[in-house]
Amino acid sequence: MSKMMRIIERLITEQDDEGDEDKKTIKIFYNDLDMNGKKKVLDAIDASYEYVDVFDDDIVRNNIEESLSKRPLITLTGEEIVNKMDIEL
C-alpha cells in the first residue's frame, strides 16, 4: 500500500505543471511498478491463460511488457483514490 501511495505522490508531483484536469488524474504504468509489482502482473496474466508461458517464453514476455508500457494499467482521479481507500479527509 505504501509503495502505491509513493508512486501516486510521485506522479502527482510530476503533473503539477500540467492543466487542472491533469492534476486530478493519475495514470500508473507497468514501468512505474517495482520488480515485485511487475512480477504480480505477469503472474496474473500467466495464471489466466493456460496456453501462455510468460516466464519461459521470452518473445511472449517481451510482447506483453511492450504492450503494457504503452497504456496505463490504472487511471484514477484523486476523488476515486480517496473513496476506494476510505481515506478520511
N, C-alpha and C positions, 0 to 999 in steps of 0.2 A: 504494500500500500504506500509506504513512504517513497519507494522508487518511482511509483506512478505520480505521486504528488510533486517530486523533484522534476520529473520530465515535464509535467504540466506547467510548473512555475517557470522552467527554462523557456518553454515555447511561448508562454505568455509574455515573458520579458523580451524575447526576440521580436515579438509582434508589436511592441509599444509604438514604433514609428509608423505603423500602418493605420488605416482608417478605423473609425469607431466600430463598425460591424466586425472587422477582423479581430479586434481586441476582445470581443465577446466569444469568439470561436477558437477552439483548439483542435489541431489535427495531429494525431500521433501516427507516425510512420513506422514500419518494420525496422528501419535503420536506427530509430530512436531508442529501441529496446536494447537492454544489455544481453549478454550471451544466454543467460537463463531464460529471459523472455522470448528470445528468438527460438530457442530450443522448444519451449512450450507451444509456440505457434506451429513449428514443424511437426511436433508430436501430435497435435490435434489434426493436422492435415493427414499425416501418416495413418492415424487411427481411423479416420473417416473413409479411407479408400483402401480396400483390401488389395487391389492390383497395383498400388503405388508403393514404392520403397524409397522414401525420401532420403534416408540416411546412407544407403549403399549405392544409389544411382546418382552420380554427380550431375548428369545432364538434367534430370528431373529436379534436383535440389536447386541448381542454378536457374532454371526456368521459373521455379516458384519464387526464389529470392528476388529475381529481376522483376517479376510481376508485382510482388509485394512492395518493392521500393518505389513504384510509380504512383500509387494511390494510398491515401491514409487508411490505416486499419480502423481508427476511431476518429470521429468528428463529433465534438460536444461543445455546447455553449457553457459559459460559466454557470448559468442558471441550472442547466441539466446536471452538471457536476455536483452542485450543492444539493439538488433534490435527490439524486441517485445515491449519494454518500451520506445522506441525512445529516449534513453539516448545519449546525445551529449558528446563525449569524446574529 
